[in-house]
Amino acid sequence: MTESEADLLYGVPAIAEHLNLRERQVYHLISKGHLPTFKLGDRVCARRSSLASWLADQEAAARVEGRKPEGDDI
C-alpha cells in the first residue's frame, strides 16, 4: 500500500470511524460543505491529512474569542 493510498478514507463509514462520528453526522457536515471531501465515482472520500488540517483549523477557530468553528451545529 502506498502512502497516498494509506491517506485515503474511502466512503462515509471510513470517514465516520476516523472522526469518531456517526455516519449521519458526517453526511450532515458534507451537505453543509464543512468537511474537506471529494467523490471517486459515487463514493465520498477524504484524505486523513486533509481532515487533520481541517480539525486543526476548527480548533484554532474555537480558540478565537467570539467565533464558532464550522460544523459546530452537530
C-alpha positions in Angstrom: 0.0 0.0 0.0 1.4 3.4 -1.0 1.5 6.4 1.3 -1.3 8.1 -0.7 -3.5 5.0 -0.5 -2.9 4.8 3.3 -4.0 8.5 3.5 -7.3 7.8 1.7 -10.5 7.2 3.5 -12.9 5.6 1.1 -16.6 6.0 1.9 -18.6 7.7 4.6 -18.3 4.8 7.0 -14.5 5.1 6.9 -14.6 8.9 7.4 -17.1 8.5 10.3 -14.9 5.9 12.0 -11.8 8.0 11.6 -13.5 11.1 13.1 -15.3 9.1 15.7 -18.7 10.4 14.5 -21.9 8.7 13.3 -22.4 8.3 9.6 -25.4 10.6 9.8 -23.2 13.4 11.3 -20.7 13.0 8.5 -23.4 13.3 5.9 -24.7 16.4 7.6 -21.2 18.0 7.6 -20.7 17.1 4.0 -24.1 18.6 3.0 -23.2 21.8 4.7 -19.9 21.9 2.9 -17.9 21.7 6.2 -15.8 18.6 5.6 -13.0 18.5 3.0 -14.3 15.6 0.9 -14.3 14.6 -2.7 -16.0 12.0 -4.8 -14.5 9.0 -6.5 -17.2 7.7 -8.7 -20.3 7.5 -6.4 -18.2 7.3 -3.2 -17.4 10.2 -0.9 -13.8 10.1 0.1 -11.4 12.2 2.2 -7.7 12.2 3.0 -6.6 11.7 6.6 -4.2 14.6 6.1 -6.9 17.0 4.9 -9.2 16.1 7.8 -6.3 16.6 10.3 -5.7 20.0 8.8 -9.4 20.8 8.9 -9.6 19.7 12.6 -6.6 21.9 13.4 -8.3 24.9 11.7 -11.5 24.2 13.7 -9.6 24.0 16.9 -7.8 27.3 16.2 -11.2 29.0 15.3 -12.7 27.8 18.5 -9.9 29.4 20.5 -10.6 32.8 18.9 -13.0 34.6 21.2 -16.5 35.1 19.8 -16.0 32.9 16.7 -17.7 29.5 16.4 -16.0 26.8 14.3 -17.7 25.5 11.2 -19.9 22.5 11.8 -20.5 23.4 15.4 -24.2 22.8 15.0 -23.8 19.0 15.2 
